[in-house]
Amino acid sequence: MDYEVLMPQFSDTMERGKVVRWLKKEGDFVKKGEVIAEIEAEKAVMELQSFKRGILKRILVKEGEEVPVGKPIAIMELGEKVKETPKVEEVKKEEEKKPEEPPKVKVEVQEKVELPPGFASPYARLLAKEKGIDLQELQKEERLPSPAHAKDIEEFLKERHFTPKALELLKEYELSVEELLKELPDRKIDEDLLLAYVEEKNIPKKVPISFAQKSLISNLSKSFVVPHYHIYEVFDLSLIPWDKDITLTHWLIKIVGDAMQYFERLRAVYKEDHYLIYPSSNVGFAVAVGDELYAPVVKDVQRKGLREIAQEVRELRKKAEEGRLSLEDISGATLTISNLGMFGIRAFDAVIPYGQVCIMAVGMQDQEGKVHITFTFDHRVVNGLHAALFVKHLKEKVLDKNYIKMLRR
């Protein structure tokens, strides 16, 4: 009996998934609960376990391809007759029991056929004639294969007229070789010449959008339609003794996480007819890795000390840089902190991550220790009064010497 393996939905917000790697190949036996593939969804890579026992009959979605949730990605063969392939040791034991037979020697004689120089497909010969290419000479020098095909002629032309770096740019800008050779005849085209041509013709470069970026774009689009509002405030953070080991972001995660315990709406998630209010303060923080943006989550902030938070942030940041974040690492936050102060940004607005109720946009700290912080709230969950009291509480806490002293221990 055939069984379809579907693209799973690892979270409520997941709509599509990408097959990163198949850990089993067609024909392999699969045990129930065994990991058969790695799936990327919403910037995290998760393991896909098999719910059935059987043979992986056919892979429908190749590595690197993405499909919607619920679409078949493979077919397994189930049934009582399906048996696991014997282990190598068992096969060896069986072979040892069998009587030895005299080895059979099979000799195959293959005749090597030498093709005469100039042998090529009709279109390749025509193309070579048009471009002034001596097929016989180049095949003697083994610079062209025999028989030669049109593709071989085209590749030779590229190598003859373009430097290796220029060939890379050809692919990046999806340029026509024939057009370029007409525009820039009788010369070797290098990187500088090709870039000058691109600039003169105002030719755009096609940059593919990664799966992680597509997930981000999708979630931001959903977030933008959420009814939201901003609160702009200046915080005096002069009492916070942050440094390179325990940064301002680490301090803010802790202070905000503690404050969330007094304001349950900051620990809430909106559903159609109810709120889900979580007991823990789970705080996300924005991390940029190249062109990708991630928001790993520090869980149970209210129970952790500053040094533990700092260490966890470093570990999560490293996992983001190495592309090892799991769904667990990026899920569960109800509030996220985005800090652009290190880039000299004085103040900015940020979009609430989908499914959360607040984001704090933290600007640069001035010489007096003042920092502009913009709060964006989901109005469906946090009304103006809740937000005002929360911000007021935070402003008081950062100036509470005893509280700051306690956190430093």
Secondary structure as the mmCIF struct_conf table of DSSP 4:
data_model
#
loop_
_struct_conf.conf_type_id
_struct_conf.id
_struct_conf.beg_label_comp_id
_struct_conf.beg_label_asym_id
_struct_conf.beg_label_seq_id
_struct_conf.end_label_comp_id
_struct_conf.end_label_asym_id
_struct_conf.end_label_seq_id
STRN STRN1 ASP A 2 LEU A 6
HELX_LH_PP_P HELX_LH_PP_P1 MET A 7 PRO A 8
BEND BEND1 SER A 11 SER A 11
TURN_TY1_P TURN_TY1_P1 ASP A 12 THR A 13
STRN STRN2 ARG A 16 TRP A 22
BEND BEND2 LEU A 23 LYS A 24
TURN_TY1_P TURN_TY1_P2 GLU A 26 GLY A 27
STRN STRN3 PHE A 29 VAL A 30
TURN_TY1_P TURN_TY1_P3 LYS A 32 GLY A 33
STRN STRN4 VAL A 35 ALA A 41
TURN_TY1_P TURN_TY1_P4 GLU A 42 LYS A 43
STRN STRN5 ALA A 44 GLN A 49
BEND BEND3 PHE A 51 LYS A 52
STRN STRN6 GLY A 54 ILE A 59
BEND BEND4 VAL A 61 VAL A 61
TURN_TY1_P TURN_TY1_P5 GLU A 63 GLY A 64
STRN STRN7 GLU A 66 PRO A 68
TURN_TY1_P TURN_TY1_P6 VAL A 69 GLY A 70
STRN STRN8 PRO A 72 GLU A 77
BEND BEND5 GLY A 79 GLY A 79
TURN_TY1_P TURN_TY1_P7 GLU A 80 LYS A 81
HELX_LH_PP_P HELX_LH_PP_P2 GLU A 84 LYS A 87
HELX_RH_AL_P HELX_RH_AL_P1 VAL A 88 LYS A 97
BEND BEND6 LYS A 98 LYS A 98
HELX_LH_PP_P HELX_LH_PP_P3 PRO A 99 GLU A 100
HELX_LH_PP_P HELX_LH_PP_P4 PRO A 102 LYS A 104
HELX_LH_PP_P HELX_LH_PP_P5 GLU A 111 PRO A 116
TURN_TY1_P TURN_TY1_P8 PRO A 117 GLY A 118
STRN STRN9 ALA A 120 ALA A 120
HELX_RH_AL_P HELX_RH_AL_P2 PRO A 122 GLU A 130
TURN_TY1_P TURN_TY1_P9 LYS A 131 GLY A 132
HELX_RH_AL_P HELX_RH_AL_P3 LEU A 135 LYS A 140
TURN_TY1_P TURN_TY1_P10 GLU A 141 GLU A 142
BEND BEND7 ARG A 143 LEU A 144
BEND BEND8 SER A 146 PRO A 147
STRN STRN10 ALA A 148 ALA A 148
HELX_RH_AL_P HELX_RH_AL_P4 ALA A 150 HIS A 161
STRN STRN11 PHE A 162 PHE A 162
HELX_RH_AL_P HELX_RH_AL_P5 PRO A 164 TYR A 173
TURN_TY1_P TURN_TY1_P11 GLU A 174 GLU A 174
HELX_RH_AL_P HELX_RH_AL_P6 VAL A 177 GLU A 183
BEND BEND9 LEU A 184 LEU A 184
BEND BEND10 ASP A 186 ARG A 187
STRN STRN12 ILE A 189 ILE A 189
HELX_RH_AL_P HELX_RH_AL_P7 GLU A 191 LYS A 201
TURN_TY1_P TURN_TY1_P12 ASN A 202 ASN A 202
HELX_LH_PP_P HELX_LH_PP_P6 ILE A 203 LYS A 205
HELX_LH_PP_P HELX_LH_PP_P7 PRO A 208 SER A 210
HELX_RH_AL_P HELX_RH_AL_P8 PHE A 211 PHE A 224
TURN_TY1_P TURN_TY1_P13 VAL A 225 VAL A 225
BEND BEND11 VAL A 226 VAL A 226
STRN STRN13 HIS A 228 ASP A 236
TURN_TY1_P TURN_TY1_P14 SER A 238 LEU A 239
BEND BEND12 LYS A 244 ILE A 246
HELX_RH_AL_P HELX_RH_AL_P9 LEU A 248 MET A 260
TURN_TY1_P TURN_TY1_P15 GLN A 261 TYR A 262
HELX_RH_3T_P HELX_RH_3T_P1 GLU A 264 ARG A 267
STRN STRN14 ALA A 268 TYR A 270
BEND BEND13 GLU A 272 ASP A 273
STRN STRN15 TYR A 275 ILE A 277
BEND BEND14 PRO A 279 SER A 280
STRN STRN16 VAL A 283 PHE A 285
STRN STRN17 VAL A 287 VAL A 289
TURN_TY1_P TURN_TY1_P16 GLY A 290 ASP A 291
STRN STRN18 GLU A 292 TYR A 294
STRN STRN19 VAL A 297 VAL A 298
HELX_RH_3T_P HELX_RH_3T_P2 VAL A 301 ARG A 303
HELX_RH_AL_P HELX_RH_AL_P10 LEU A 306 GLU A 321
TURN_TY1_P TURN_TY1_P17 GLU A 322 GLY A 323
TURN_TY1_P TURN_TY1_P18 LEU A 327 LEU A 327
HELX_RH_3T_P HELX_RH_3T_P3 GLU A 328 ILE A 330
BEND BEND15 THR A 334 THR A 334
STRN STRN20 LEU A 335 ASN A 339
HELX_RH_3T_P HELX_RH_3T_P4 GLY A 341 PHE A 343
TURN_TY1_P TURN_TY1_P19 GLY A 344 GLY A 344
HELX_LH_PP_P HELX_LH_PP_P8 VAL A 351 PRO A 353
TURN_TY1_P TURN_TY1_P20 TYR A 354 GLY A 355
BEND BEND16 VAL A 357 VAL A 357
STRN STRN21 CYS A 358 GLN A 365
TURN_TY1_P TURN_TY1_P21 GLN A 367 GLU A 368
BEND BEND17 GLY A 369 GLY A 369
STRN STRN22 LYS A 370 ASP A 378
TURN_TY1_P TURN_TY1_P22 HIS A 379 VAL A 381
BEND BEND18 VAL A 382 VAL A 382
HELX_RH_AL_P HELX_RH_AL_P11 GLY A 384 LYS A 397
TURN_TY1_P TURN_TY1_P23 VAL A 398 LEU A 399
HELX_RH_AL_P HELX_RH_AL_P12 LYS A 401 ARG A 408
#
